[in-house]
Amino acid sequence: MEFENWQVSSTMRELVRQENVKHELSLLAAQQEKVRKYQVYYVKTIELLYFFYICCYIISFFFF
């Protein structure tokens, strides 16, 4: 490993590892939040399409 070549102490290795874990978890949380926003947007879009579909069906049923 690079740490062994640099002769870094085990304490420093652990600190770097912990910081890497924190960074990865923050990236994962940001990614999950973005996915959640897209899922909400997708559901709202589908609901809107269903609403228009129902409206068109009702209009065609009564007027044609």
Rosetta constraint file for C-alpha pairs under 8 A:
AtomPair CA 1 CA 5 HARMONIC 6.66 0.50
AtomPair CA 2 CA 6 HARMONIC 6.25 0.50
AtomPair CA 3 CA 7 HARMONIC 5.97 0.50
AtomPair CA 3 CA 8 HARMONIC 5.38 0.50
AtomPair CA 3 CA 13 HARMONIC 7.18 0.50
AtomPair CA 4 CA 8 HARMONIC 6.44 0.50
AtomPair CA 8 CA 12 HARMONIC 6.48 0.50
AtomPair CA 8 CA 13 HARMONIC 6.81 0.50
AtomPair CA 9 CA 13 HARMONIC 6.36 0.50
AtomPair CA 10 CA 14 HARMONIC 6.14 0.50
AtomPair CA 11 CA 15 HARMONIC 6.25 0.50
AtomPair CA 12 CA 16 HARMONIC 6.17 0.50
AtomPair CA 13 CA 17 HARMONIC 6.09 0.50
AtomPair CA 14 CA 18 HARMONIC 6.09 0.50
AtomPair CA 15 CA 19 HARMONIC 6.23 0.50
AtomPair CA 16 CA 20 HARMONIC 6.14 0.50
AtomPair CA 17 CA 21 HARMONIC 6.21 0.50
AtomPair CA 18 CA 22 HARMONIC 6.21 0.50
AtomPair CA 19 CA 23 HARMONIC 6.10 0.50
AtomPair CA 20 CA 24 HARMONIC 6.08 0.50
AtomPair CA 21 CA 25 HARMONIC 6.08 0.50
AtomPair CA 22 CA 26 HARMONIC 6.18 0.50
AtomPair CA 23 CA 27 HARMONIC 6.25 0.50
AtomPair CA 24 CA 28 HARMONIC 6.12 0.50
AtomPair CA 25 CA 29 HARMONIC 6.08 0.50
AtomPair CA 26 CA 30 HARMONIC 6.21 0.50
AtomPair CA 27 CA 31 HARMONIC 6.16 0.50
AtomPair CA 28 CA 32 HARMONIC 6.08 0.50
AtomPair CA 29 CA 33 HARMONIC 6.16 0.50
AtomPair CA 30 CA 34 HARMONIC 6.28 0.50
AtomPair CA 31 CA 35 HARMONIC 6.24 0.50
AtomPair CA 32 CA 36 HARMONIC 6.10 0.50
AtomPair CA 33 CA 37 HARMONIC 6.27 0.50
AtomPair CA 34 CA 38 HARMONIC 6.36 0.50
AtomPair CA 35 CA 39 HARMONIC 6.16 0.50
AtomPair CA 36 CA 40 HARMONIC 6.25 0.50
AtomPair CA 37 CA 41 HARMONIC 6.19 0.50
AtomPair CA 38 CA 42 HARMONIC 6.02 0.50
AtomPair CA 39 CA 43 HARMONIC 6.21 0.50
AtomPair CA 40 CA 44 HARMONIC 6.23 0.50
AtomPair CA 41 CA 45 HARMONIC 6.16 0.50
AtomPair CA 42 CA 46 HARMONIC 6.22 0.50
AtomPair CA 43 CA 47 HARMONIC 6.14 0.50
AtomPair CA 44 CA 48 HARMONIC 6.17 0.50
AtomPair CA 45 CA 49 HARMONIC 6.26 0.50
AtomPair CA 46 CA 50 HARMONIC 6.19 0.50
AtomPair CA 47 CA 51 HARMONIC 6.16 0.50
AtomPair CA 48 CA 52 HARMONIC 6.32 0.50
AtomPair CA 49 CA 53 HARMONIC 6.09 0.50
AtomPair CA 50 CA 54 HARMONIC 6.11 0.50
AtomPair CA 51 CA 55 HARMONIC 6.18 0.50
AtomPair CA 52 CA 56 HARMONIC 6.07 0.50
AtomPair CA 53 CA 57 HARMONIC 6.13 0.50
AtomPair CA 54 CA 58 HARMONIC 6.13 0.50
AtomPair CA 55 CA 59 HARMONIC 6.11 0.50
AtomPair CA 56 CA 60 HARMONIC 6.00 0.50
AtomPair CA 57 CA 61 HARMONIC 5.99 0.50
AtomPair CA 58 CA 62 HARMONIC 6.28 0.50
AtomPair CA 59 CA 63 HARMONIC 5.87 0.50
AtomPair CA 59 CA 64 HARMONIC 7.85 0.50
AtomPair CA 60 CA 64 HARMONIC 5.24 0.50
